[in-house]
Amino acid sequence: MKKLLSLALVLALVLSLANTAFALNENGYDLQGNTVKLRMWDAVNPYADDTSEVDKAEWLPRYEAIKEAYNCDFEFYTSTSEWEDMPAEWILSVSSGAPAWHVTNNLSSMWVMNLAANNALADITPALDEIDMPQLFKDAGLTGDARYGFITGFPGPEGLVFNRAMIEEAGMEYDPGEMFKMGKWDYTSFYDYMVELQSKLPEGTYAFFIDPNYWGIFAPPANGGEMAVHTDFTLGLTSDEYIETFELLEKLIAAGCVRPVNRSEEGDPDYWGTPGATFDQGVEVAMTHRAGWQMGGLNSNGLDWGFVPYPWGSGATLKVEGDYTSLENYYGSYYDMGLTGTVLQGAEVDFPGMEADYVNKALVHLMYDLLFTDEQKADIKAKADPDYMPEPEGMFADELSAELHTWLKMHTKFNPIANLNSAGLGKSYGGEVSLYGLTRKPFDDGTAIRSTFEAAVPEIEASFRDAGYIE
């Protein structure tokens, strides 16, 4: 039986290799027989004893082809640290002159600034200049003026979801998605709509609930691409566009349109749990923010719901009345993703006689060749076409929600707020308030928006200066 299985595996490998399109190592990189240490997060190791025959049949031919094409061998890295301690392990390995791994298929972007601030990552921009893909995919790993990884699909932006049944029962002429499609989702239209909806809802029900932190992540980019902090470390939180977004939220709260946040037994605000206890259950809240992974739960709960992007203010311009696709300076945002092709600083130490730039380029191309066939690479390249439009995601029950979400995908920017928070950068008020906390501070403490944000600027900039990101 064992012989039969082995013969079947060999045949499967041969067929797999024959049917898999690979144009490998077109730039002719030669790693001179050295060993590449791979960090393959959540990926198959076809050389492991416990790998299934099916996975081996798919992946072993790829690895063997890469070995031959790049003249190298492989070692698979496994961390000995807990998840939250991994960056510290890697930083220590780099500083000691023995990088724990060379290149990875998946690195959380929330770790990048911490690793970059400690000089633990290599800038792979020169390698990315040689790969055909949308600039957005290359800029996903941008920190300062260096790129530390890439993505190969448009990230899923987050937006607002609404309870269609609740809005129809209130007697509103249009739902929020229809308002956006008509180009009537600017701040004035949005405010008027929410006030009208609130006036028609049953007592104890609210038009809106939002965590000011989520509002601060997603509302400003829709208003001219603004953010608290941009990827080049310039501050946006005191700009007129950024302040305008928070003044709108303050105005909505004053009008009674926003449900108060639930409180814990200790009296602390529970921004995370409130929408799950209200909107997700189909009660009390007509519209809120939900991430893509949370939207599936709405379907499980049997809600009649829809999706709409955030409203826009003076920072965005509707060039053609009634045509939302003519919006200029409007962006959705995303703040976490898995980056591919990230290279640890100093990897060249394990490739004697080779320059760092050469090694880094070879490692990025090696990973790209390993993970993607020619057909997949052609698809990635095609996404750079200005007229490209991805297929709608399947979580939406209505065509308009899918349409709006797909459009928003093509108008996205990376928001580094989670990355900064993970690196401990951007704190203020004596180092006690993170950027997340800062967006909530005016609403939790009852302080003025502009003065609250302006007071935070010196400490935020000092943290960037101390980390070497600004002068």
Backbone hydrogen bonds, N-H to C=O, Kabsch-Sander energy under -0.5 kcal/mol:
donor,donor_aa,acceptor,acceptor_aa,energy
5,L,1,M,-2.3
6,S,2,K,-2.3
7,L,3,K,-2.7
8,A,4,L,-2.4
9,L,5,L,-2.4
10,V,6,S,-2.6
11,L,7,L,-2.4
12,A,8,A,-2.4
13,L,9,L,-2.6
14,V,10,V,-2.4
15,L,11,L,-2.5
16,S,12,A,-2.7
17,L,13,L,-2.7
18,A,14,V,-2.1
19,N,15,L,-2.0
20,T,16,S,-0.8
21,A,19,N,-0.6
22,F,20,T,-0.6
24,L,22,F,-0.7
28,G,25,N,-1.7
31,L,70,Y,-2.5
33,G,71,N,-3.1
34,N,31,L,-2.2
36,V,73,D,-3.0
37,K,35,T,-0.5
38,L,36,V,-0.8
38,L,75,E,-2.8
39,R,103,V,-2.3
40,M,38,L,-0.8
41,W,39,R,-1.1
43,A,40,M,-1.5
48,A,45,N,-1.6
51,T,48,A,-1.3
56,K,52,S,-2.4
57,A,53,E,-2.3
58,E,54,V,-1.4
59,W,55,D,-2.9
60,L,56,K,-2.3
63,Y,59,W,-2.2
64,E,60,L,-2.6
65,A,61,P,-2.2
66,I,62,R,-2.4
67,K,63,Y,-2.6
68,E,64,E,-1.9
69,A,65,A,-2.5
70,Y,66,I,-2.7
71,N,67,K,-0.9
72,C,67,K,-1.7
73,D,34,N,-2.0
75,E,36,V,-2.4
77,Y,38,L,-3.1
77,Y,75,E,-0.6
85,D,82,E,-1.3
86,M,82,E,-0.7
86,M,83,W,-1.2
89,E,85,D,-1.8
90,W,86,M,-2.3
91,I,87,P,-2.7
92,L,88,A,-2.2
93,S,89,E,-2.0
94,V,90,W,-2.3
95,S,91,I,-2.6
96,S,92,L,-1.6
97,G,94,V,-1.6
98,A,93,S,-2.4
102,H,37,K,-2.9
103,V,37,K,-1.4
104,T,342,T,-1.6
105,N,39,R,-1.6
107,L,339,L,-1.4
109,S,337,M,-2.3
111,W,108,S,-1.9
112,V,109,S,-1.0
113,M,109,S,-0.5
115,L,111,W,-2.3
116,A,112,V,-3.4
117,A,113,M,-2.8
118,N,114,N,-1.0
119,N,116,A,-2.0
120,A,115,L,-2.7
122,A,343,V,-2.7
124,I,122,A,-0.6
124,I,147,R,-3.0
127,A,124,I,-0.5
128,L,124,I,-2.2
129,D,125,T,-2.0
130,E,127,A,-1.5
131,I,128,L,-1.7
133,M,131,I,-0.9
137,F,134,P,-0.9
138,K,134,P,-1.2
139,D,135,Q,-2.6
140,A,136,L,-0.8
141,G,138,K,-0.8
141,G,149,G,-0.7
142,L,139,D,-2.0
143,T,146,A,-3.0
144,G,231,T,-2.5
146,A,143,T,-2.0
148,Y,141,G,-2.4
150,F,340,T,-2.3
151,I,137,F,-1.3
158,E,333,S,-1.1
159,G,290,R,-0.9
160,L,308,V,-2.4
161,V,288,T,-3.0
162,F,306,G,-2.3
163,N,286,A,-2.7
164,R,162,F,-1.0
164,R,304,D,-1.8
165,A,304,D,-1.0
167,I,163,N,-2.0
168,E,164,R,-2.6
169,E,165,A,-2.5
170,A,166,M,-1.2
171,G,167,I,-0.5
171,G,168,E,-1.2
172,M,167,I,-1.7
179,M,175,D,-1.9
180,F,176,P,-2.4
181,K,177,G,-2.4
182,M,178,E,-1.7
183,G,180,F,-1.9
184,K,179,M,-2.8
187,Y,312,W,-1.8
190,F,186,D,-3.3
191,Y,187,Y,-2.6
192,D,188,T,-2.4
193,Y,189,S,-2.5
194,M,190,F,-2.4
195,V,191,Y,-2.4
196,E,192,D,-2.4
197,L,193,Y,-2.7
198,Q,194,M,-2.6
199,S,195,V,-1.8
200,K,196,E,-0.9
200,K,197,L,-1.0
201,L,197,L,-1.1
201,L,198,Q,-0.5
205,T,202,P,-1.7
206,Y,284,E,-4.0
208,F,257,C,-1.9
209,F,287,M,-1.6
215,W,211,D,-2.5
216,G,212,P,-2.3
217,I,213,N,-1.3
218,F,214,Y,-2.6
219,A,215,W,-2.4
222,A,218,F,-0.8
222,A,219,A,-0.5
223,N,219,A,-0.5
223,N,220,P,-1.6
224,G,329,N,-1.4
225,G,221,P,-2.0
226,E,220,P,-1.5
230,H,234,T,-2.7
233,F,230,H,-2.2
236,G,228,A,-2.3
237,L,228,A,-1.5
239,S,236,G,-2.0
243,I,239,S,-2.6
244,E,240,D,-2.4
245,T,241,E,-1.5
246,F,242,Y,-1.4
247,E,243,I,-2.3
248,L,244,E,-1.8
249,L,245,T,-1.6
250,E,246,F,-2.4
251,K,247,E,-2.1
252,L,248,L,-2.3
253,I,249,L,-2.3
254,A,250,E,-2.2
255,A,251,K,-1.5
256,G,253,I,-1.7
257,C,252,L,-2.3
259,R,208,F,-3.0
259,R,257,C,-0.5
264,S,268,D,-2.8
267,G,264,S,-1.9
270,D,262,N,-3.2
271,Y,269,P,-0.8
274,T,270,D,-1.5
276,G,272,W,-0.5
277,A,273,G,-1.7
278,T,274,T,-0.9
280,D,275,P,-2.4
281,Q,278,T,-0.9
282,G,279,F,-2.1
283,V,278,T,-2.3
285,V,283,V,-1.7
286,A,206,Y,-2.2
288,T,161,V,-2.2
290,R,159,G,-1.4
294,Q,291,A,-0.9
295,M,291,A,-1.1
295,M,292,G,-0.6
296,G,292,G,-0.8
297,G,294,Q,-0.5
298,L,294,Q,-0.8
298,L,295,M,-0.6
299,N,295,M,-1.4
300,S,296,G,-1.8
301,N,297,G,-1.7
302,G,299,N,-1.4
303,L,298,L,-2.1
305,W,303,L,-1.0
306,G,162,F,-2.0
308,V,160,L,-2.7
312,W,185,W,-1.3
316,A,313,G,-1.4
317,T,328,E,-2.3
319,K,317,T,-0.9
319,K,326,S,-1.4
323,D,320,V,-2.1
324,Y,181,K,-0.9
324,Y,322,G,-0.5
326,S,323,D,-1.9
327,L,324,Y,-1.7
328,E,317,T,-2.8
331,Y,221,P,-1.1
332,G,411,H,-4.0
334,Y,413,K,-1.6
339,L,107,L,-3.0
339,L,337,M,-0.6
340,T,150,F,-3.1
341,G,104,T,-2.1
342,T,104,T,-0.5
344,L,102,H,-1.6
345,Q,120,A,-2.2
347,A,344,L,-1.3
349,V,346,G,-2.0
350,D,347,A,-1.9
351,F,348,E,-2.1
354,M,351,F,-1.8
359,V,355,E,-2.3
360,N,356,A,-2.9
361,K,357,D,-2.1
362,A,358,Y,-2.4
363,L,359,V,-2.5
364,V,360,N,-2.1
365,H,361,K,-2.4
366,L,362,A,-2.5
367,M,363,L,-2.1
368,Y,364,V,-2.2
369,D,365,H,-2.9
370,L,366,L,-2.3
371,L,367,M,-2.2
372,F,368,Y,-1.6
374,D,21,A,-2.0
377,K,373,T,-2.5
378,A,374,D,-2.4
379,D,375,E,-1.7
380,I,376,Q,-2.2
381,K,377,K,-2.6
382,A,378,A,-2.1
383,K,379,D,-1.0
383,K,380,I,-0.5
384,A,381,K,-1.8
385,D,382,A,-1.8
388,Y,385,D,-2.3
396,F,393,E,-0.8
402,A,398,D,-1.6
403,E,399,E,-2.5
404,L,400,L,-2.8
405,H,401,S,-2.4
406,T,402,A,-2.3
407,W,403,E,-2.4
408,L,404,L,-2.3
409,K,405,H,-1.8
410,M,406,T,-1.0
410,M,407,W,-0.8
411,H,408,L,-1.9
413,K,332,G,-1.5
415,N,334,Y,-3.2
418,A,415,N,-0.6
420,L,416,P,-2.9
421,N,417,I,-2.3
422,S,418,A,-2.4
423,A,419,N,-1.6
424,G,421,N,-1.1
425,L,420,L,-2.5
428,S,433,V,-2.4
432,E,428,S,-1.0
432,E,429,Y,-0.8
433,V,428,S,-2.7
434,S,432,E,-0.6
438,L,434,S,-2.4
439,T,435,L,-1.4
440,R,436,Y,-0.8
441,K,437,G,-1.6
443,F,440,R,-0.9
444,D,440,R,-2.5
445,D,441,K,-2.9
446,G,442,P,-0.9
452,T,448,A,-1.9
453,F,449,I,-2.2
454,E,450,R,-2.9
455,A,451,S,-2.0
456,A,452,T,-0.6
456,A,453,F,-0.8
457,V,453,F,-0.7
457,V,454,E,-0.9
460,I,456,A,-2.0
461,E,457,V,-2.8
462,A,458,P,-1.9
463,S,459,E,-2.0
464,F,460,I,-1.6
465,R,461,E,-2.3
466,D,462,A,-2.8
467,A,463,S,-1.3
468,G,465,R,-1.2
469,Y,464,F,-2.6
470,I,464,F,-0.8
